[in-house]
Amino acid sequence: MKIGCFALIEPFSDMARQFQAIAEMGIQYADLTDSHDGASLGSEFGFAATISLDGHPQAIRHMIGDTGIQLTAVCAHANLLDPPSPEAYGTPQIIKAIQLAHFMGIKQVVTTEGDPKTAFGESLAPEQRIFAIREKLHHPIAWAKELGIELLLEPHGIVTDDIDALDELLNQLGEPETVGLNLDTGNLWLGGGDPLAFIERFGPRIKHVHWKDMPEEWVEKRGTMYGCGMAVIPLGDGVIAVKEAAEELVRIGFDGPTTLEIAGADAVKTSAERLMEWTS
């Protein structure tokens, strides 16, 4: 199991500094966490850790420099329930992320449906939500299949946090060799799901893991929101059965990349040490 890190370690720093900070913690793997179309003032002037999907792959390699960091996934979390809009991260951006991953030699792109921001999206019936996601992922799946990329769905919304709804979505999307899953332990738990049940149901479809643990005070929020950016405590200090999830993944033969979505160098190091212990 490869243990990597979210490339959002230091606020108000550019992506190159994120890679340096990850390497300084002794971690060799990372996700490309944040991305955008075209230009970004924040990245242009060095205070935002985001990369352009329209940029040249060599520019990203330059950011990595001599850190030795290996990228395992491009994150392309999207809005798949609202109507398409130029301001919404959706189908065109996912396709660009797949193309970028191909040219970078990265095998995985992670996406999800996100929270709807419009009355239209909020009013969709369960079967309409699945249709909306299927429609917006139709061409990204074709691109991923053509370029040999694994397009992974992450629990981060009303469909992907529901184990039965996600199962139905996967059945309707088809392409099991191309479409897989990224297990996010924190997001899934927060949305009311169970990481162990997720592993039991989807085992071989899980190709990547985002690790989070959540403190006791988040219990009252469970089932009321979909996803959180980063955990603030080390793995094993919270209420999620992350140790058991790690052990179960090893038991079923998972050996793919994983990512620590955890704030703070000490918490990241402690989490990495515990993961290595649990999975050895």
Number of C-alpha atoms within 10 A of each C-alpha: 18 17 21 27 30 25 27 28 22 18 11 14 18 22 26 19 20 22 31 19 18 24 19 12 14 12 21 18 24 27 28 26 19 19 20 17 15 10 13 15 9 14 17 12 10 16 15 19 24 22 23 20 24 16 14 12 16 11 12 16 15 10 17 20 13 11 16 13 20 16 24 24 28 26 22 28 22 20 24 28 28 23 15 14 9 7 6 15 18 25 21 16 20 28 21 19 29 31 21 20 27 18 13 16 14 21 18 28 31 25 25 25 26 21 20 18 13 11 9 11 18 13 13 16 10 11 12 13 22 23 18 17 20 18 14 21 23 12 15 22 23 14 19 24 17 10 16 17 23 24 31 23 26 29 30 27 22 21 26 26 25 19 20 12 17 21 16 14 19 20 11 12 18 12 13 13 12 20 21 23 25 23 26 26 27 28 30 27 24 27 24 19 20 21 24 18 12 21 18 13 13 15 18 15 20 20 21 27 25 23 28 29 29 25 15 11 10 11 14 9 12 16 15 10 15 23 21 15 13 19 21 17 20 25 26 19 15 18 16 23 17 23 17 14 20 22 16 18 22 15 10 12 11 19 12 14 21 25 23 29 28 26 20 14 15 13 18 26 17 14 23 22 13 16 22 13 12 15 14 9
